């Protein structure tokens, strides 16, 4: 399996959230500390936010930690981060949304 590339910052809670998810799910990835030079190299068309996840199969770049986490749920079935109880899952999404804002 090719590796994901996660571009982010050590002080960014959203970057750390994605690092934790990738570690927990045991997905192979490279952590790349974002710098102005690296940001210029990756030529991401979206908003200048972190983290940025590069997909291994096509090199496409994706942003926003919550959609990234859900995308990984769709792509990988092992070690889900979503609760199995629907009520707990709802509360998890509610807390996630409140913490993001």
C-alpha positions in Angstrom: 0.0 0.0 0.0 1.3 3.4 -0.9 1.5 6.0 1.9 -0.7 9.0 2.7 1.1 12.3 3.1 -0.2 14.6 5.8 0.9 18.2 5.6 0.4 20.1 8.9 1.8 22.0 11.8 2.9 20.8 15.2 0.8 23.6 16.9 -2.3 22.9 14.9 -5.0 20.9 16.8 -6.6 19.9 13.5 -3.3 18.6 12.2 -2.8 16.7 15.4 -6.3 15.3 15.2 -5.5 13.9 11.7 -2.2 12.5 12.9 -3.9 10.7 15.8 -6.6 9.2 13.5 -4.0 8.0 11.0 -1.9 6.5 13.8 -5.0 4.9 15.5 -6.2 3.4 12.2 -2.7 2.1 11.5 -2.6 3.7 8.1 0.8 4.3 6.6 1.5 8.0 6.2 4.3 10.6 6.1 4.1 13.6 8.4 5.3 16.7 6.6 5.8 19.9 8.6 4.3 22.6 6.4 6.5 25.6 5.5 5.9 28.4 3.1 8.3 26.7 0.6 6.5 23.3 0.9 3.1 25.1 0.6 4.4 26.7 -2.7 5.6 23.3 -3.9 2.3 21.4 -3.4 0.3 24.1 -5.3 -3.0 23.4 -3.4 -5.8 25.3 -5.1 -8.0 25.5 -2.0 -8.0 27.7 1.1 -4.5 28.0 2.7 -5.5 25.8 5.7 -3.9 22.8 7.4 -4.0 19.9 7.5 -3.7 18.8 3.9 -4.0 15.1 3.1 -2.5 13.8 -0.2 -4.1 10.5 -1.3 -1.7 7.8 -2.2 -3.4 6.5 -5.4 -3.7 9.7 -7.3 -1.9 12.4 -5.4 -5.0 14.6 -5.0 -5.0 17.0 -2.1 -7.9 17.3 0.4 -8.5 19.7 3.4 -10.7 20.1 6.5 -10.1 17.6 9.3 -13.7 16.4 9.8 -14.4 15.6 6.2 -10.9 14.0 6.0 -11.7 11.8 9.0 -15.0 10.7 7.4 -13.3 10.1 4.0 -10.9 7.7 5.8 -14.0 6.0 7.3 -15.3 5.4 3.8 -11.9 4.2 2.5 -10.9 1.9 5.3 -13.1 -0.5 7.3 -10.7 -1.5 10.1 -10.4 0.4 13.4 -13.3 2.8 12.9 -13.4 6.0 14.9 -17.2 6.1 14.8 -19.2 4.7 17.7 -21.5 1.8 16.9 -24.4 3.1 19.0 -26.4 5.7 17.0 -27.1 7.9 20.0 -23.4 8.0 21.0 -22.5 8.6 17.4 -24.8 11.6 17.3 -23.3 13.0 20.5 -19.8 12.4 19.1 -20.7 14.4 16.0 -22.3 17.1 18.1 -19.2 17.5 20.3 -17.0 17.4 17.2 -18.9 20.2 15.6 -18.9 22.3 18.7 -15.2 21.8 19.3 -14.4 22.7 15.7 -16.0 26.1 16.1 
